[in-house]
Amino acid sequence: MTSHGENSLTGADIRARLDHPVVDADGHMIECTFAVLDFVRQVGGMEIANRYEDQLKLDPTGSGRRAVWVGNSGPGSIDRATAMLPKLYRARLDEAGIDYGVVYGTLALSVLRVDDDELRPVVFRAMNMLYADMFKEVSDRLTPAALIPMSDPDEAVSELEFAVNELGLKAIVVNTMLQRPAPEVLAEAPHLAHLSLDLTSPGIDVGRVYDPVWAKCVELGVVPSCHNAFRGRGSTHGSPSNYCFNSLNSFGHGSEFFCRSLIFGGVPHRFPDLKFCFLEGGAGWAAQLYNSLFEYWEKRKLDSLSRNLDPAKLDIDLLVEMAKIYGDERLTPERIRAEPHQPGTTQLFVPPEELDDFAGTGINGGRDILRIFDKNFYFGSEADDRMTAVAFDTKLNHYGAKMNAVLGSDIGHWDVPDMTKVMVEAYELVDDGFMDEEAFRDFTYGNVVRMHAGMNPAFFKGTIVEQEVAANLEKFT
C-alpha cells in the first residue's frame, strides 16, 4: 500500500472528502489502576480490592514472560493521554476524522479472564461503573463497552441487566474463550489446576445453557462482541519471549473459534435477530471460513454422508476383486476380506444421522450460510489491514457475498502511533484500488450502523450522527 503516513494528511483531510460520517467500532481507552481500585473498593470492600491489586501485580500468564510495551509513550504521549482521558479523546476526534466511536477497555482484556468466583463479579461490576462514570460527559461522541462475565449464565444475565438498565451502557464485550481446569486435576491436585486449562466456548457443546444470555441480549438490544486472542500457555501463540510471534493473527484465531462455535452450536439459528461482532482479527479469516463452509456442507451434509461415507455401503467384493489384480504378498484378497474396515479410517457402524455435524445449525443449503454471515456476523478490521478488501470481493465469495467488515481503529494501542493517521491508512484501500467508495462507506459507516441500530434503533440517539442515521435507518435495518 502507498505510504501516506509520512506526509501531512490527517484524518480530518480524509473526512472532508466523504459524504458520510465515520463511526469507529473499536477504539481503546487505558484505565488508570487507581481509579479501577476505587470502584472495586466501592463494590466489594477493602479486602477484595487488596486481593485484586495483588493480582494486577502478578504476571497473568504465571510463566515469567518479559514485559511488553502496549501503550503509546515518547512522541506518542499525547495519544497516551487521549486514551486515558475521555474528554481529550472527544476533543481530538475531529482531528482523527472520526464522528463517533465505541471504546473498549485495555485492562478489560485481562479482566475478561478473571476466574475467581468471588473476585469476578465484583471486578466486572466495578469496571462497568468506572466506564459509565468516565464517559458520562462525552456521550454525544463516544460510548464505552460494558464487560459481561460468561463463566456463569446467571451471572452474565445479571450484569447485562445492571450495565444496560441501570448504568445506561449500550455496547458490550463478552469472554468467548472460557478456560477451565481439567476436573481430574482439580480434584487430585488443585494447586496445579491452572496448568491444565481446557478451552471451551459458550457457543458449542454446552447445549442451551447460554440461551438465556443470548435472549437477554436480544431483549436489551445489545451486540455481543468478541475481543479474544488465542495466545498464552498451551496455545499456538505461547512463546515466553516473543510478543510479536504471539500477537500475529491471535485475535483472528480467537474470533474464528467463537464464530465457528456459534454456527455449529446453532446460536444464529435459534436467535436469528442477534448480531455478533468479532473485533480486531480482521475479515480475512471470515471470508475463508465462509467459503470453506460451502465445501464442508457439500461433502458432509447428511445425504452426502449417507451416499459417500457410510461404511455399511462399502463394496467389499470390489475391494477383494481389486486386491486379486493389484495386491501383493501383504495386501492379499483374504486379508482384505477379513478386515475391510480399517480403524485408521474411523469406520463406525452408526446411522449417518448421528454424525450430522450440521444438525441444529439451520443450514440446509448455501443460502442459509449466506444468510447467517449477512445478518448475524460483523468483523472488526483495523485501518492498515489490506485483507479487508477480501470482505468486499464479490467475485471471490460464494453468492457474491460481502462480509460485514467494520472499521476498528485500535486507537490507544501500540499499533496506532498517531491517531490522526488512522483514516489516512484506511483510505489507502481506496487510493490503491482495493476498495471502491461504496465499500469504504460500508466499512467506515454503514455496516457498524446496521449492526448496532439493527439491534437497538435508539443506539445513536443523542449522538452527533443521530440525524444522519435516522435519515437512513430504514436502509440500514
Secondary structure, DSSP 8 states (H G I E B T S, - for coil): ----TTSS--HHHHHHH-SS--EEEEEE----HHHHHHHHHHHH-HHHHHHHHHHHHS-TTSS-------S--GGGHHHHHHHH-HHHHHHTHHHHT-SEEEEE-STHHHHTT---TTHHHHHHHHHHHHHHHHTTT-TTTEEEEEEE--SSHHHHHHHHHIIIIIT---EEEE---EEEE-HHHHHH-GGGGGGSEEEE-TTSSSTTTTHHHHHHHHHHT--EEE-----STTSTT--SS-HHHHHTTHHHHHHHHHHHHHHHTTHHHH-TT--EEE-SS-SHHHHHHHHHHHHHHHHHSHHHIIIII-GGG--HHHHHHHHHHH--SSS-HHHHHH--S-GGGT---S-GGGG-TTTTTT-SSHHHHHHHHHHTEEEEE-TT-TTHHHHT-TTTSGGG----EEE---TTSTT-S-GGGHHHHHHHHHHTTSS-HHHHHIIIIIHHHHHHHHH-TTTTTTSTTHHHHHHHHHHH-
